[in-house]
């Protein structure tokens, strides 16, 4: 009896394993198919037709493969409004910069969120030499590109010496006069580090 039971279990196990094998158009037997065919909630699409892609679907809920609206949300929307009172912050807990190009007076009141440390100043100098040096040079004399585009001011001139860190950050972000905007090329944190170094050039 024991031998018969062992033989039966062996045959059963082999049958189960064989049924899991996918061949040709046969997908085989899937364990927990909802893990492989989860319902996608794409934030940039909204397909509310529950029969869309029915010919292709193998979903457990019987709906079309392309139906992707979220029935748990109002209007079956996939994109949700952020919780009231919450604002996304950057990795160093800084609020996103929302001021527009013409809000330079408001920008002047914004303090630099980064501390005055030798490490940040050194990184600011490196970034300045990478992104700014070709036009602004050493802060007193324009760089090679800045010479061509006459009018690059000296940071230590009376008009530039007392500009606040918020003002400088805003100009780097949105540009001013001949200077183009660099907000899309340089992250906010890197811009603030550059500002730290610019402050040292203002005191030359």
Buried (B, 14 or more C-beta within 10 A) or exposed (E): EEEEEEEEEEEEEEEEEEEEEEEEEEEEEEEEEEEEBEBEBEEEEBBEEBEBBBEEBEBEEEBBBBBBBBEEEEEBBBEEEEEEEEEEEEEEEEEEBEBEBEEBEEBBEBEBBBEEEEEBBEBBBBBBBEBBBEBBBBBEEBBEEBEEEEEBBBBEEEEBEEBBBBBBBBBBBBBEEEBEBBBEEBEBBBBBBBBBBBBBBBEE
